[in-house]
Amino acid sequence: MATIEECRSALDKLSDNMAGADGNVREAAALDRSLSCRITDLDITFVGRLKGGRIEVLDTLQGPPVEKAQIRLAMSGDDLVAMVGGQLNFAKAWGSGRVRLEAALLDLFRLRKLL
């Protein structure tokens, strides 16, 4: 099972990957939205913002977040690490229910470019 530190490191790597992206991916990552990433097996939530093409993690909370973020992800720590490491395809994981992504419809259309 992935640790809190490994999950945080995976989010940092994802942020770096998004910041270095070109074209449609960079455009999709340019949203300015509140963001939460719930790690279900560790019962923690990273909260922050997607801003300027980067993920800014502002806090780590025990359990679910108090406030509902505009973009919400939920998955196991192992799935987060595997996705960022390239061993797990996001679209397949989302389609099978291993990963949950909730956002406004227009945000989902923009975010699909990241997938």
Secondary structure as UniProt FT lines:
FT   HELIX           4..19
FT   HELIX           23..29
FT   STRAND          33..39
FT   TURN            40..43
FT   STRAND          44..51
FT   TURN            52..53
FT   STRAND          54..62
FT   STRAND          71..75
FT   HELIX           77..85
FT   HELIX           90..96
FT   STRAND          100..103
FT   HELIX           105..111
FT   HELIX           112..114
//
